[in-house]
Structure formats: C-alpha cells, structure tokens
C-alpha cells in the first residue's frame, strides 16, 4: 500500500512540474496547464500525508 501511495504522490509532483516546461516551450496552453497543475496538486495532497507522516512516526519510535 505504501508503494502505491508513493507512486501516486510522485506522479502528482511530475504533473505539477512537467506542464510548466511545456508552457515555456509553447507546447501547452495556459488553460490546460492549470488543469494539469490542479490534478497534480490534488494527487500530491491526497496521498502524500499518509506515507510521509507514517515514516516520521516510525523514525520517532526507533529513536526511543
């Protein structure tokens, strides 16, 4: 499950970065850019907290 969450999170990050380069290149219009950025942001914020905070809890427990 953790692997799937990380994969979706990283795909979300790619969807927030890659369209910006396409807009700079002139390959993508601004409306599509905003749509892909929104999709990437939702993917990141919907999945990342579940595996990021889980890793922090595990590292705190190992220190004690």
C-alpha positions as CSV (number, residue, x, y, z in Angstrom):
1,X,0.0,0.0,0.0
2,X,2.8,2.4,0.9
3,X,4.4,1.8,-2.5
4,X,1.2,2.7,-4.3
5,X,0.8,5.9,-2.3
6,X,4.4,7.0,-3.0
7,X,3.9,6.3,-6.7
8,X,0.7,8.4,-6.9
9,X,2.4,11.2,-4.9
10,X,5.4,11.3,-7.3
11,X,3.1,11.3,-10.3
12,X,1.4,14.2,-8.8
13,X,4.7,16.0,-8.4
14,X,5.6,15.3,-12.0
15,X,2.1,16.7,-13.1
16,X,2.9,19.9,-11.3
17,X,6.4,20.4,-12.8
18,X,6.3,19.0,-16.3
19,X,3.4,21.2,-17.6
20,X,5.3,24.3,-16.7
21,X,8.1,23.3,-19.0
22,X,5.6,22.6,-21.7
23,X,4.1,26.0,-21.4
24,X,7.5,27.6,-21.6
25,X,8.2,25.6,-24.7
26,X,4.9,26.7,-26.2
27,X,3.5,23.1,-26.5
28,X,0.7,23.6,-23.9
29,X,-1.8,26.4,-23.5
30,X,-2.4,28.1,-20.1
31,X,-5.9,26.5,-19.6
32,X,-4.5,23.0,-19.9
33,X,-1.6,23.9,-17.8
34,X,-3.9,25.0,-14.9
35,X,-5.9,21.8,-15.3
36,X,-2.8,19.5,-15.1
37,X,-1.4,21.6,-12.2
38,X,-4.7,21.2,-10.3
39,X,-4.8,17.4,-10.9
40,X,-1.2,17.1,-9.8
41,X,-1.8,19.1,-6.7
42,X,-4.8,17.0,-5.7
43,X,-2.9,13.8,-6.3
44,X,0.0,15.0,-4.1
45,X,-2.1,16.4,-1.2
46,X,-4.5,13.4,-1.2
47,X,-1.7,10.8,-1.0
48,X,1.5,12.2,0.5
49,X,0.4,12.8,4.1
50,X,-0.4,9.1,4.6
51,X,3.1,7.9,3.8
52,X,5.1,10.9,4.9
53,X,3.6,11.1,8.4
54,X,3.8,7.3,8.8
55,X,7.6,7.4,8.1
56,X,8.1,10.1,10.7
57,X,6.2,8.1,13.3
58,X,8.3,5.1,12.6
59,X,11.6,7.0,12.9
60,X,10.5,8.6,16.2
61,X,9.6,5.2,17.6
62,X,13.0,3.8,16.6
63,X,14.8,6.6,18.4
64,X,13.1,5.8,21.7
